Amino acid sequence: MAVTCARCGTQNPDGNQFCQACGTPLAVAASQPGFASPPATALPGPPPGPPPGAYQSPYYSPSAVGPQPPVHRTPWVLIISAIVVLVVLMAGCGTAFAVLGSRANNNGSAGILPSPSPAGSPSPVATPTPTTPGGTVSNKGESFTLPGGWTVASKDDESISVTNPDGDGSVTVGSGVSDPAQTAQDNKATIDKFFKDKYPDTKACPGSKTTTGSLNGAQGIFWEVCFTLSAGGQSIQAGAPLFAGANSDGSVYYVVLLLTSQSNLKSFIAETAPVLQSIHWNLT
């Protein structure tokens, strides 16, 4: 039989030792024969706090005293998992960012991606956070280093999406054949239209600029968009630094998208630098 969490009221499956919503230890394990789970109201006084390391939602501040009413908690990691599936499609009319969020459902910074530089010169990057190498991920279009603790969220022949150890940010890298040929500006325009159509409040992030330059040999355009992202009954002010490029004849596209909350943009710079500076484009 289900076990009711004394802290948030969530019904947990038989045998759970901790609440699957808030992490609180369950008073009685329902799997023990001969014992019935007492109702939550039978526990006197305020509910116990979460065990060390348990998740506490950034959207709800627990009361100092007294029991808390049941609330719906959606960790940022679940929201990230809902929108990290970024598939770069190259067909028909060219680039289209699609399937953003299809599996579920303030400060701006102009330097999340490496600072753009004139064509032909190296592109500087922010100082990377020390990490333990976690190997290399690759497909037909690109390859890059996966720092220790990062995980692959999705991968196909053209795009790879990875999430950081804290689960509060993602990087998607994509490259493939454009048919018909598309310029970097064409690719940017299609991506902008996708975001505007799906997230009507999309706008340039405060303080950001649209610039042209090179990302590891690929020529293209750097810019940032900020928008409201909703998933699991919660909303996040999201920020997405972007790069869209193309080869000289427009037959190959290059795309990089970083995604995190707007408040986390600055700290995400150093964290993603080892990934960004290691990108190798397989198609030229």
JOFENSUL-V661857 format. One record per residue. N is the residue number from 1. OMEGA is omega in whole degrees, -180 to 180 (* if undefined). NEAR is the number of other C-alpha atoms within 10 Angstrom. D_CENTER is the distance of its C-alpha to the mean C-alpha in whole Angstrom. Layout:
n: (N/N)
omega: (OMEGA/OMEGA)
near: (NEAR/NEAR)
d_center: (D_CENTER/D_CENTER)
This chain:
n: (1/2/3/4/5/6/7/8/9/10/11/12/13/14/15/16/17/18/19/20/21/22/23/24/25/26/27/28/29/30/31/32/33/34/35/36/37/38/39/40/41/42/43/44/45/46/47/48/49/50/51/52/53/54/55/56/57/58/59/60/61/62/63/64/65/66/67/68/69/70/71/72/73/74/75/76/77/78/79/80/81/82/83/84/85/86/87/88/89/90/91/92/93/94/95/96/97/98/99/100/101/102/103/104/105/106/107/108/109/110/111/112/113/114/115/116/117/118/119/120/121/122/123/124/125/126/127/128/129/130/131/132/133/134/135/136/137/138/139/140/141/142/143/144/145/146/147/148/149/150/151/152/153/154/155/156/157/158/159/160/161/162/163/164/165/166/167/168/169/170/171/172/173/174/175/176/177/178/179/180/181/182/183/184/185/186/187/188/189/190/191/192/193/194/195/196/197/198/199/200/201/202/203/204/205/206/207/208/209/210/211/212/213/214/215/216/217/218/219/220/221/222/223/224/225/226/227/228/229/230/231/232/233/234/235/236/237/238/239/240/241/242/243/244/245/246/247/248/249/250/251/252/253/254/255/256/257/258/259/260/261/262/263/264/265/266/267/268/269/270/271/272/273/274/275/276/277/278/279/280/281/282/283/284)
omega: (-177/178/-179/178/-180/-177/-174/176/-179/175/-178/-180/178/177/179/176/178/179/-178/179/-174/176/-179/176/179/-173/-177/178/-175/-177/-179/-178/176/180/176/179/178/177/-177/-177/-179/-179/-179/173/-179/-180/179/178/-179/179/180/178/-179/-179/170/-176/175/-176/-179/178/-178/-179/180/-180/174/180/179/175/178/177/178/-178/176/180/178/-178/178/178/178/-179/-180/-174/-178/-179/-177/-177/178/-179/177/-180/176/-176/178/-173/172/173/-175/177/178/179/-174/-178/-178/-176/*/180/178/177/-178/-173/179/172/178/-180/-178/179/179/-179/176/179/-179/179/-179/179/178/-180/-176/172/180/180/174/-177/-179/180/-178/174/-177/171/-178/-174/-173/171/177/-179/175/-179/178/180/177/-179/177/-179/177/-177/171/-176/-174/-175/176/176/180/178/-178/-176/-179/180/-179/178/-180/175/175/179/-179/176/180/-178/176/179/9/-179/-179/174/176/179/176/-180/178/-178/180/178/179/-180/178/-179/-178/179/-176/-179/-173/-179/180/178/176/179/180/177/-178/179/174/-177/176/-180/-174/173/180/176/178/180/-179/-172/176/174/-180/172/176/-176/178/-179/-179/177/177/179/179/-179/179/171/-172/175/-177/171/-172/169/175/-178/178/175/-170/-180/176/-177/179/177/176/-179/171/178/172/-179/177/175/-179/-178/-177/-174/-175/-178/180/-179/-177/-176/-177/-176/179/178/-174/-176/-180/-177/174/180/-179/-179/-180/*)
near: (13/16/27/21/26/26/25/21/19/18/15/19/16/14/15/16/18/20/23/15/21/24/20/21/19/20/18/18/20/22/17/11/7/6/10/14/18/14/13/16/10/8/13/9/10/14/17/11/14/16/12/7/7/12/14/17/15/10/12/10/8/12/9/8/9/11/18/15/9/12/13/14/18/19/19/22/13/15/23/23/20/19/20/26/24/24/21/28/20/22/13/11/15/20/30/20/18/16/14/17/19/12/11/15/11/15/14/22/21/20/19/30/29/22/18/23/16/12/15/12/13/15/18/16/20/18/12/16/15/11/13/10/13/13/10/13/15/20/17/15/23/21/20/20/19/24/21/14/14/19/16/15/17/16/19/14/14/20/26/27/22/23/26/19/14/10/19/19/26/26/24/24/27/27/29/26/22/24/16/14/19/24/22/23/15/18/27/23/14/16/20/16/15/16/19/15/11/14/15/12/13/19/15/17/22/15/10/18/14/13/15/21/23/23/32/18/17/23/24/25/22/27/22/25/22/24/22/15/20/18/18/14/10/14/14/16/14/22/30/26/25/22/30/28/28/27/20/13/11/19/18/23/30/30/26/24/20/26/25/24/22/23/16/18/24/16/11/23/22/18/21/26/19/22/20/24/19/14/20/17/22/13/16/18)
d_center: (36/33/33/32/30/32/29/27/29/27/29/28/29/32/32/29/30/27/25/22/21/22/23/27/29/31/35/36/35/36/36/40/43/45/43/41/38/40/38/36/39/41/39/41/39/35/33/32/29/26/27/25/22/21/18/19/17/16/18/21/24/26/30/32/35/35/33/30/30/27/24/21/18/14/12/9/8/9/8/4/7/8/6/5/9/10/13/16/19/22/25/28/27/24/21/19/15/15/14/11/11/14/13/13/14/17/18/17/17/18/18/14/15/18/21/23/26/29/30/31/30/27/24/24/20/20/21/19/18/21/19/21/20/19/20/19/18/19/20/23/21/19/19/17/18/15/16/17/15/12/11/11/9/12/14/17/20/18/15/12/9/8/6/8/11/10/7/6/4/4/7/9/13/15/19/22/25/26/29/30/30/27/27/24/25/25/21/20/22/21/17/18/20/17/15/19/20/17/16/19/19/17/19/19/17/20/22/20/22/22/24/25/25/24/21/23/25/24/25/23/21/19/18/15/14/13/13/13/11/13/12/15/17/15/14/11/12/9/10/9/12/13/16/18/22/24/27/31/32/29/29/25/22/19/16/13/10/8/5/5/9/12/13/11/12/15/14/11/14/16/13/12/16/17/14/15/19/19/18/21/22/24/26/28)
